[in-house]
Amino acid sequence: MEHTFPECLRCQTGVLVPLSDYGRDGASIRYKAWVCTNPECGFHLRIDNGEVTIGRDITKSYK
C-alpha cells in the first residue's frame, strides 16, 4: 500500500508526515503530531490532552 502525505502549506517544499506516541496508560496514539519534512520550515501541529497546538518552537527533550 502506497501512502501520499499532504504538502506543507507553509513552505510548499516539504510534506507533512504523521508521528505517533503512547499515552499515559501505554495505549498507542496514532497521528499525535504532523511535522514538515523541511527542517528549515519547522511547521508542526500536535494534539495534547485533546487540544490542538500549532507551530510552537521545537526544542530538544531531555526526558
C-alpha positions in Angstrom: 0.0 0.0 0.0 1.5 3.4 -1.0 0.9 6.4 1.2 0.9 10.0 0.0 1.2 12.8 2.5 0.0 16.4 2.2 2.2 19.2 1.0 3.2 21.7 3.7 1.2 24.8 3.0 3.6 27.0 4.9 6.8 26.3 2.9 5.4 24.4 0.0 8.7 22.4 -0.1 8.3 19.7 2.5 5.4 17.3 3.2 3.6 16.7 6.4 4.4 13.3 8.0 2.5 11.8 10.9 4.1 10.9 14.2 2.6 8.5 16.8 3.2 8.3 20.6 2.0 6.4 23.6 -0.4 7.8 26.2 0.0 7.8 30.0 -1.5 4.3 30.3 0.7 2.9 27.5 -2.1 3.0 24.8 -0.9 3.8 21.3 -1.9 7.3 20.0 -1.8 7.2 16.2 -1.1 10.5 14.4 -0.5 12.6 17.6 1.6 15.1 15.6 2.2 16.1 12.0 5.6 17.6 11.1 7.0 19.2 8.0 10.0 17.3 6.5 11.7 20.5 5.6 14.0 21.3 8.6 14.2 24.9 7.6 10.4 25.2 7.9 9.8 23.7 11.3 6.0 23.7 10.9 4.2 21.2 13.1 0.9 20.6 14.8 0.1 18.2 17.6 -2.6 17.0 20.0 -2.0 17.4 23.7 -4.8 16.3 26.1 -7.4 16.8 23.4 -6.1 20.3 22.5 -4.5 21.0 19.1 -1.4 23.2 19.2 0.2 24.6 16.1 3.7 25.8 15.4 5.2 26.0 18.9 9.0 26.2 18.9 10.7 22.8 18.5 13.0 22.2 21.4 15.1 19.2 22.5 13.5 16.9 25.1 15.6 15.7 28.0 13.2 13.0 29.2 
